[in-house]
Amino acid sequence: MREVRRTAYRGFLAAAEPVEEIVANFHCLSGVPLHLFTPGLVRRSEELKQSLDCAWREVVLNGPVEVLEHATAVKEMALDLFTFVKDGARHLERSAPSDEFDVEAVDAFLESTRAIEDEMSGFRRQAAEALLDDGTG
């Protein structure tokens, strides 16, 4: 069971860590310039969404619930991020290149993405604990 879980957890981390990178890129900026919302980022978001969903399903099958709770939170926040990216790209298509998103909305969104980092840390911690548990405790 331990090796099956290890494989599932590694798969989830491989799918979720690029999401952390996208979030980190947004957090390095003040405001969100629309030039970030490229068709390439939209495509990448779609790919990440699919791989994250597949990896999450493996965690669902292998548990335990403490690991799953963090994985689910990461997945849900990532879906919000991907929606934000799509909305940004749509806004760019309809607007003048100098337009930016509403600053308050962007700030609120970015604040909510900080929780992805916390949930990823929680996932890593709980996954490590689950892998150390040999079932005798």
C-alpha positions as CSV (number, residue, x, y, z in Angstrom):
1,M,0.0,0.0,0.0
2,R,2.8,2.4,0.9
3,E,4.4,2.2,-2.6
4,V,1.0,2.7,-4.3
5,R,0.4,5.8,-2.1
6,R,3.9,7.1,-2.8
7,T,3.3,6.9,-6.5
8,A,-0.1,8.6,-6.2
9,Y,1.4,11.4,-4.0
10,R,4.3,11.9,-6.4
11,G,1.9,12.1,-9.3
12,F,-0.2,14.7,-7.5
13,L,2.9,16.8,-6.6
14,A,4.1,16.7,-10.2
15,A,0.7,17.9,-11.4
16,A,0.2,20.6,-8.7
17,E,3.7,22.1,-8.5
18,P,3.3,23.9,-11.8
19,V,0.2,25.5,-10.3
20,E,2.3,26.8,-7.5
21,E,4.7,28.3,-10.1
22,I,1.9,30.1,-11.8
23,V,0.7,31.5,-8.5
24,A,4.2,32.6,-7.6
25,N,4.5,34.4,-11.0
26,F,1.4,36.4,-10.2
27,H,2.6,37.2,-6.7
28,C,5.8,38.7,-8.0
29,L,3.8,41.5,-9.7
30,S,1.9,44.4,-8.4
31,G,-1.4,44.3,-10.2
32,V,-1.8,41.8,-13.0
33,P,-0.7,43.0,-16.4
34,L,-2.8,41.5,-19.0
35,H,0.2,40.5,-21.1
36,L,0.5,37.5,-18.8
37,F,-2.8,36.1,-20.2
38,T,-1.4,34.6,-23.4
39,P,-3.0,31.8,-25.4
40,G,-0.1,29.7,-24.2
41,L,-1.0,30.2,-20.6
42,V,-4.6,29.3,-21.3
43,R,-3.5,26.1,-23.1
44,R,-1.1,25.3,-20.2
45,S,-3.9,25.9,-17.7
46,E,-6.1,23.4,-19.6
47,E,-3.3,20.8,-19.6
48,L,-2.7,21.3,-15.9
49,K,-6.4,21.1,-15.1
50,Q,-6.5,17.6,-16.8
51,S,-3.4,16.3,-15.2
52,L,-4.3,17.6,-11.8
53,D,-7.7,16.0,-12.0
54,C,-6.2,12.6,-12.9
55,A,-3.6,12.9,-10.2
56,W,-6.3,13.9,-7.7
57,R,-8.3,10.8,-8.5
58,E,-5.3,8.6,-7.6
59,V,-5.1,10.4,-4.2
60,V,-8.9,9.8,-3.8
61,L,-8.4,6.1,-4.3
62,N,-5.4,5.8,-2.0
63,G,-6.2,8.2,0.8
64,P,-6.1,8.7,3.7
65,V,-8.7,11.4,4.3
66,E,-6.2,13.9,5.8
67,V,-4.2,13.8,2.5
68,L,-7.3,13.9,0.4
69,E,-8.6,17.0,2.2
70,H,-5.4,19.0,1.2
71,A,-5.4,17.6,-2.3
72,T,-9.0,18.6,-2.8
73,A,-8.4,22.1,-1.6
74,V,-5.5,22.5,-4.0
75,K,-7.5,21.2,-6.9
76,E,-10.4,23.5,-6.2
77,M,-8.1,26.5,-5.8
78,A,-6.3,25.6,-9.0
79,L,-9.7,25.5,-10.8
80,D,-10.3,29.0,-9.6
81,L,-6.9,30.0,-10.9
82,F,-7.5,28.4,-14.3
83,T,-10.8,30.3,-14.6
84,F,-9.1,33.5,-13.7
85,V,-6.5,32.9,-16.5
86,K,-9.3,32.2,-19.0
87,D,-11.2,35.3,-17.9
88,G,-8.0,37.3,-18.3
89,A,-7.5,36.1,-21.8
90,R,-11.1,36.8,-22.7
91,H,-10.7,40.3,-21.3
92,L,-7.6,40.9,-23.3
93,E,-9.3,39.8,-26.5
94,R,-12.1,42.4,-25.9
95,S,-10.1,45.3,-24.5
96,A,-7.5,47.8,-25.3
97,P,-4.0,46.4,-24.6
98,S,-3.5,49.0,-21.8
99,D,-6.6,47.9,-19.9
100,E,-6.1,46.0,-16.6
101,F,-8.5,44.0,-14.4
102,D,-10.2,45.8,-11.6
103,V,-7.4,46.1,-9.0
104,E,-9.6,45.2,-6.0
105,A,-10.8,42.0,-7.7
106,V,-7.3,41.1,-8.7
107,D,-6.0,41.7,-5.1
108,A,-8.8,39.6,-3.6
109,F,-8.1,36.8,-6.0
110,L,-4.4,36.9,-5.4
111,E,-5.0,36.8,-1.6
112,S,-7.1,33.7,-2.0
113,T,-4.3,32.0,-4.0
114,R,-1.9,32.3,-1.1
115,A,-3.9,29.4,0.4
116,I,-2.7,27.1,-2.4
117,E,0.8,27.4,-0.9
118,D,-0.5,26.5,2.6
119,E,-2.6,23.6,1.2
120,M,0.4,22.3,-0.7
121,S,2.5,22.4,2.5
122,G,-0.3,20.5,4.3
123,F,-0.5,18.0,1.5
124,R,3.2,17.3,1.7
125,R,3.1,17.0,5.5
126,Q,0.1,14.7,5.6
127,A,1.5,12.6,2.7
128,A,4.8,12.1,4.5
129,E,2.9,11.1,7.7
130,A,0.8,8.7,5.7
131,L,3.8,7.1,4.1
132,L,5.5,6.7,7.6
133,D,2.5,5.1,9.1
134,D,3.0,1.3,8.9
135,G,-0.5,0.6,10.3
136,T,0.7,-0.6,13.7
137,G,0.0,2.6,15.6
